[in-house]
Amino acid sequence: MSKWAVVTGGSSGIGLEIVRKLLNEKWKVIEMSRRRPELKGKNLFFIPADFYKNKEIKEACHKAKKISDENIRVVIHCVGDILTESLIEEFPEHILYKTFQVNFFSAFLLTKCLFKVIAKNKGVFVYVSSVAKDKVYPNISDYCAAKAALSNFVKSVALELAPYGGRAISISPAVVNTPLFRKSKYTVEEASKWHKLGRIGKPEDIANLVLFLISEEANWITGVDYLIEGGFLL
């Protein structure tokens, strides 16, 4: 039976590297995002979806189940964004809802839509969260709160999947060299100093951990959040 994985947000950054490594490991990958990833291969299937829009998430999940004949064993939520920087007192309310939509609500809906398939196949959900759940950054309280919700949500998913033999895990990276970081005001040199290992993360650092956590070697790991942060919190 073919190994099928769904990756959201796989058109760039961490998600793109996860897609690349899965393809190298002979997985069939369904990638969902607004833009087609710059990868090709007979085992890569692209479903356009805007994760700010619940209708598109539901439609993408329906298509993914059909394409895979419901043989999906791994679902990786790698969608997220920082939309603005603002003090809480001045924070625009409409941005708050958008932040939670893309960083948390979309993960909840993705899980709801694909739960039965993952349960049936004794599969695993993986959510890419952020070290911001533990170490809050100034002026992005919305993002920090949404990522904290995501990392806590994994416990509920793991609890409900356990009777079926399924698993759920979240991963919380510190600063990684992705388009999200590159649109910030900080340089690589500045951000590297925040990490005791002397560098920011690379997308492949996170992708390598994901590949381990979805493997048989990790089949007794569930309901936890993995920090991968280069000594950022030390």
Secondary structure by P-SEA (a helix, b strand, c coil): cbbbbbbccccccaaaaaaaaaaaaccbbbbbcccccccccccbbbbbbccccaaaaaaaaaaaaaaacccccbbbbcccccccccccccccaaaaaaaaaaccaaaaaaaaaaaaaaaaaccbbbbbcccccccccccaaaaaaaaaaaaaaaaaaaaaacccccbbbbbbbccccccccccccccaaaaaaaccccccccaaaaaaaaaaaacccccccccbbbbbcccccc
